[in-house]
Amino acid sequence: MEKSYNQKWKESGTTLTYKEWRKREDEKMASFGGVSPKNSLTSDKSFLETKQKMSEEGGYKTDTPNKTTFGIKNYILVLGGLIIVSAIAYKIYKKNK
């Protein structure tokens, strides 16, 4: 069974009041991308603003073009495929000649 916030606050040994400690914990949870609890002391608006600000500062892009497959650029995959097909065709040609 999970401990309540009140029990966690008592065990933390902090000098902060419960309200300050709880706000700090909610902000930490939000900064890690966690979902704030329903009875959170921080508002949903500030959570979304913080999340968006951190995403922008971290360089996270939401609308990236699909130019890779398995982390390899598509033109490299096409070029490699053409080289392999050419090598196989050359071997078949030489064998039949």
mmCIF file of the C-alpha atoms, coordinates in Angstrom:
data_MODEL
# 
_entry.id   MODEL 
# 
loop_
_atom_site.group_PDB 
_atom_site.id 
_atom_site.type_symbol 
_atom_site.label_atom_id 
_atom_site.label_alt_id 
_atom_site.label_comp_id 
_atom_site.label_asym_id 
_atom_site.label_entity_id 
_atom_site.label_seq_id 
_atom_site.pdbx_PDB_ins_code 
_atom_site.Cartn_x 
_atom_site.Cartn_y 
_atom_site.Cartn_z 
_atom_site.occupancy 
_atom_site.B_iso_or_equiv 
_atom_site.pdbx_formal_charge 
_atom_site.auth_seq_id 
_atom_site.auth_comp_id 
_atom_site.auth_asym_id 
_atom_site.auth_atom_id 
_atom_site.pdbx_PDB_model_num 
ATOM 1  C CA . MET A 1 1  ? 0.000  0.000   0.000   1.00 0.00 ? 1  MET A CA 1 
ATOM 2  C CA . GLU A 1 2  ? 1.279  3.408   -0.940  1.00 0.00 ? 2  GLU A CA 1 
ATOM 3  C CA . LYS A 1 3  ? 1.979  5.953   1.778   1.00 0.00 ? 3  LYS A CA 1 
ATOM 4  C CA . SER A 1 4  ? -0.049 9.131   1.993   1.00 0.00 ? 4  SER A CA 1 
ATOM 5  C CA . TYR A 1 5  ? 1.535  12.505  1.331   1.00 0.00 ? 5  TYR A CA 1 
ATOM 6  C CA . ASN A 1 6  ? 1.219  13.342  5.009   1.00 0.00 ? 6  ASN A CA 1 
ATOM 7  C CA . GLN A 1 7  ? 3.253  10.248  5.970   1.00 0.00 ? 7  GLN A CA 1 
ATOM 8  C CA . LYS A 1 8  ? 5.856  11.027  3.307   1.00 0.00 ? 8  LYS A CA 1 
ATOM 9  C CA . TRP A 1 9  ? 6.126  14.616  4.577   1.00 0.00 ? 9  TRP A CA 1 
ATOM 10 C CA . LYS A 1 10 ? 6.682  13.428  8.158   1.00 0.00 ? 10 LYS A CA 1 
ATOM 11 C CA . GLU A 1 11 ? 9.310  10.895  7.067   1.00 0.00 ? 11 GLU A CA 1 
ATOM 12 C CA . SER A 1 12 ? 11.153 13.401  4.883   1.00 0.00 ? 12 SER A CA 1 
ATOM 13 C CA . GLY A 1 13 ? 12.336 15.367  7.900   1.00 0.00 ? 13 GLY A CA 1 
ATOM 14 C CA . THR A 1 14 ? 12.027 18.654  6.017   1.00 0.00 ? 14 THR A CA 1 
ATOM 15 C CA . THR A 1 15 ? 11.799 22.061  7.639   1.00 0.00 ? 15 THR A CA 1 
ATOM 16 C CA . LEU A 1 16 ? 9.164  23.177  5.118   1.00 0.00 ? 16 LEU A CA 1 
ATOM 17 C CA . THR A 1 17 ? 5.528  23.398  6.039   1.00 0.00 ? 17 THR A CA 1 
ATOM 18 C CA . TYR A 1 18 ? 3.290  20.689  4.634   1.00 0.00 ? 18 TYR A CA 1 
ATOM 19 C CA . LYS A 1 19 ? 1.772  23.080  2.086   1.00 0.00 ? 19 LYS A CA 1 
ATOM 20 C CA . GLU A 1 20 ? 5.195  24.244  0.816   1.00 0.00 ? 20 GLU A CA 1 
ATOM 21 C CA . TRP A 1 21 ? 6.542  20.683  0.750   1.00 0.00 ? 21 TRP A CA 1 
ATOM 22 C CA . ARG A 1 22 ? 3.489  19.434  -1.140  1.00 0.00 ? 22 ARG A CA 1 
ATOM 23 C CA . LYS A 1 23 ? 3.763  22.235  -3.711  1.00 0.00 ? 23 LYS A CA 1 
ATOM 24 C CA . ARG A 1 24 ? 7.441  21.416  -4.252  1.00 0.00 ? 24 ARG A CA 1 
ATOM 25 C CA . GLU A 1 25 ? 6.649  17.706  -4.657  1.00 0.00 ? 25 GLU A CA 1 
ATOM 26 C CA . ASP A 1 26 ? 3.878  18.460  -7.176  1.00 0.00 ? 26 ASP A CA 1 
ATOM 27 C CA . GLU A 1 27 ? 6.248  20.686  -9.159  1.00 0.00 ? 27 GLU A CA 1 
ATOM 28 C CA . LYS A 1 28 ? 8.889  17.944  -9.140  1.00 0.00 ? 28 LYS A CA 1 
ATOM 29 C CA . MET A 1 29 ? 6.326  15.436  -10.385 1.00 0.00 ? 29 MET A CA 1 
ATOM 30 C CA . ALA A 1 30 ? 5.247  17.828  -13.144 1.00 0.00 ? 30 ALA A CA 1 
ATOM 31 C CA . SER A 1 31 ? 8.841  18.499  -14.188 1.00 0.00 ? 31 SER A CA 1 
ATOM 32 C CA . PHE A 1 32 ? 9.439  14.791  -14.720 1.00 0.00 ? 32 PHE A CA 1 
ATOM 33 C CA . GLY A 1 33 ? 6.385  14.574  -16.961 1.00 0.00 ? 33 GLY A CA 1 
ATOM 34 C CA . GLY A 1 34 ? 4.354  12.775  -14.337 1.00 0.00 ? 34 GLY A CA 1 
ATOM 35 C CA . VAL A 1 35 ? 0.671  13.356  -13.908 1.00 0.00 ? 35 VAL A CA 1 
ATOM 36 C CA . SER A 1 36 ? -0.209 15.633  -11.045 1.00 0.00 ? 36 SER A CA 1 
ATOM 37 C CA . PRO A 1 37 ? -2.649 14.131  -8.568  1.00 0.00 ? 37 PRO A CA 1 
ATOM 38 C CA . LYS A 1 38 ? -6.244 15.359  -8.644  1.00 0.00 ? 38 LYS A CA 1 
ATOM 39 C CA . ASN A 1 39 ? -5.927 17.158  -5.330  1.00 0.00 ? 39 ASN A CA 1 
ATOM 40 C CA . SER A 1 40 ? -2.717 18.834  -6.381  1.00 0.00 ? 40 SER A CA 1 
ATOM 41 C CA . LEU A 1 41 ? -1.965 22.272  -5.025  1.00 0.00 ? 41 LEU A CA 1 
ATOM 42 C CA . THR A 1 42 ? -0.726 23.441  -8.428  1.00 0.00 ? 42 THR A CA 1 
ATOM 43 C CA . SER A 1 43 ? -3.206 24.302  -11.134 1.00 0.00 ? 43 SER A CA 1 
ATOM 44 C CA . ASP A 1 44 ? -3.481 22.422  -14.420 1.00 0.00 ? 44 ASP A CA 1 
ATOM 45 C CA . LYS A 1 45 ? -2.738 25.634  -16.322 1.00 0.00 ? 45 LYS A CA 1 
ATOM 46 C CA . SER A 1 46 ? 0.617  26.141  -14.618 1.00 0.00 ? 46 SER A CA 1 
ATOM 47 C CA . PHE A 1 47 ? 1.421  22.442  -15.149 1.00 0.00 ? 47 PHE A CA 1 
ATOM 48 C CA . LEU A 1 48 ? 0.810  22.743  -18.896 1.00 0.00 ? 48 LEU A CA 1 
ATOM 49 C CA . GLU A 1 49 ? 2.771  25.990  -19.123 1.00 0.00 ? 49 GLU A CA 1 
ATOM 50 C CA . THR A 1 50 ? 5.698  24.413  -17.266 1.00 0.00 ? 50 THR A CA 1 
ATOM 51 C CA . LYS A 1 51 ? 5.621  21.314  -19.458 1.00 0.00 ? 51 LYS A CA 1 
ATOM 52 C CA . GLN A 1 52 ? 5.524  23.384  -22.661 1.00 0.00 ? 52 GLN A CA 1 
ATOM 53 C CA . LYS A 1 53 ? 8.328  25.647  -21.466 1.00 0.00 ? 53 LYS A CA 1 
ATOM 54 C CA . MET A 1 54 ? 10.531 22.671  -20.568 1.00 0.00 ? 54 MET A CA 1 
ATOM 55 C CA . SER A 1 55 ? 9.851  21.045  -23.938 1.00 0.00 ? 55 SER A CA 1 
ATOM 56 C CA . GLU A 1 56 ? 10.876 24.201  -25.781 1.00 0.00 ? 56 GLU A CA 1 
ATOM 57 C CA . GLU A 1 57 ? 14.017 24.669  -23.697 1.00 0.00 ? 57 GLU A CA 1 
ATOM 58 C CA . GLY A 1 58 ? 14.979 21.042  -24.166 1.00 0.00 ? 58 GLY A CA 1 
ATOM 59 C CA . GLY A 1 59 ? 14.667 21.255  -27.943 1.00 0.00 ? 59 GLY A CA 1 
ATOM 60 C CA . TYR A 1 60 ? 11.809 18.736  -28.181 1.00 0.00 ? 60 TYR A CA 1 
ATOM 61 C CA . LYS A 1 61 ? 10.137 18.844  -31.569 1.00 0.00 ? 61 LYS A CA 1 
ATOM 62 C CA . THR A 1 62 ? 6.568  17.639  -32.010 1.00 0.00 ? 62 THR A CA 1 
ATOM 63 C CA . ASP A 1 63 ? 6.215  17.919  -35.781 1.00 0.00 ? 63 ASP A CA 1 
ATOM 64 C CA . THR A 1 64 ? 9.390  16.379  -37.149 1.00 0.00 ? 64 THR A CA 1 
ATOM 65 C CA . PRO A 1 65 ? 9.388  15.209  -40.769 1.00 0.00 ? 65 PRO A CA 1 
ATOM 66 C CA . ASN A 1 66 ? 9.536  11.451  -41.303 1.00 0.00 ? 66 ASN A CA 1 
ATOM 67 C CA . LYS A 1 67 ? 12.999 11.251  -42.917 1.00 0.00 ? 67 LYS A CA 1 
ATOM 68 C CA . THR A 1 68 ? 14.377 8.209   -41.103 1.00 0.00 ? 68 THR A CA 1 
ATOM 69 C CA . THR A 1 69 ? 13.600 4.529   -40.700 1.00 0.00 ? 69 THR A CA 1 
ATOM 70 C CA . PHE A 1 70 ? 15.009 2.830   -37.604 1.00 0.00 ? 70 PHE A CA 1 
ATOM 71 C CA . GLY A 1 71 ? 17.209 5.902   -37.142 1.00 0.00 ? 71 GLY A CA 1 
ATOM 72 C CA . ILE A 1 72 ? 18.825 5.575   -40.579 1.00 0.00 ? 72 ILE A CA 1 
ATOM 73 C CA . LYS A 1 73 ? 18.204 8.243   -43.187 1.00 0.00 ? 73 LYS A CA 1 
ATOM 74 C CA . ASN A 1 74 ? 15.945 7.023   -45.982 1.00 0.00 ? 74 ASN A CA 1 
ATOM 75 C CA . TYR A 1 75 ? 18.272 8.009   -48.824 1.00 0.00 ? 75 TYR A CA 1 
ATOM 76 C CA . ILE A 1 76 ? 21.037 5.875   -47.290 1.00 0.00 ? 76 ILE A CA 1 
ATOM 77 C CA . LEU A 1 77 ? 18.676 2.887   -47.143 1.00 0.00 ? 77 LEU A CA 1 
ATOM 78 C CA . VAL A 1 78 ? 17.685 3.378   -50.799 1.00 0.00 ? 78 VAL A CA 1 
ATOM 79 C CA . LEU A 1 79 ? 21.323 3.741   -51.888 1.00 0.00 ? 79 LEU A CA 1 
ATOM 80 C CA . GLY A 1 80 ? 22.325 0.612   -49.947 1.00 0.00 ? 80 GLY A CA 1 
ATOM 81 C CA . GLY A 1 81 ? 19.422 -1.310  -51.464 1.00 0.00 ? 81 GLY A CA 1 
ATOM 82 C CA . LEU A 1 82 ? 20.436 -0.275  -54.970 1.00 0.00 ? 82 LEU A CA 1 
ATOM 83 C CA . ILE A 1 83 ? 24.032 -1.396  -54.381 1.00 0.00 ? 83 ILE A CA 1 
ATOM 84 C CA . ILE A 1 84 ? 22.884 -4.798  -53.078 1.00 0.00 ? 84 ILE A CA 1 
ATOM 85 C CA . VAL A 1 85 ? 20.440 -5.328  -55.961 1.00 0.00 ? 85 VAL A CA 1 
ATOM 86 C CA . SER A 1 86 ? 23.123 -4.286  -58.462 1.00 0.00 ? 86 SER A CA 1 
ATOM 87 C CA . ALA A 1 87 ? 25.629 -6.724  -56.947 1.00 0.00 ? 87 ALA A CA 1 
ATOM 88 C CA . ILE A 1 88 ? 23.116 -9.594  -57.098 1.00 0.00 ? 88 ILE A CA 1 
ATOM 89 C CA . ALA A 1 89 ? 22.186 -8.734  -60.703 1.00 0.00 ? 89 ALA A CA 1 
ATOM 90 C CA . TYR A 1 90 ? 25.881 -8.614  -61.663 1.00 0.00 ? 90 TYR A CA 1 
ATOM 91 C CA . LYS A 1 91 ? 26.525 -12.046 -60.075 1.00 0.00 ? 91 LYS A CA 1 
ATOM 92 C CA . ILE A 1 92 ? 23.548 -13.564 -61.913 1.00 0.00 ? 92 ILE A CA 1 
ATOM 93 C CA . TYR A 1 93 ? 24.701 -11.979 -65.187 1.00 0.00 ? 93 TYR A CA 1 
ATOM 94 C CA . LYS A 1 94 ? 28.275 -13.291 -64.773 1.00 0.00 ? 94 LYS A CA 1 
ATOM 95 C CA . LYS A 1 95 ? 27.033 -16.774 -63.848 1.00 0.00 ? 95 LYS A CA 1 
ATOM 96 C CA . ASN A 1 96 ? 24.770 -17.025 -66.912 1.00 0.00 ? 96 ASN A CA 1 
ATOM 97 C CA . LYS A 1 97 ? 27.366 -15.671 -69.301 1.00 0.00 ? 97 LYS A CA 1 
# 
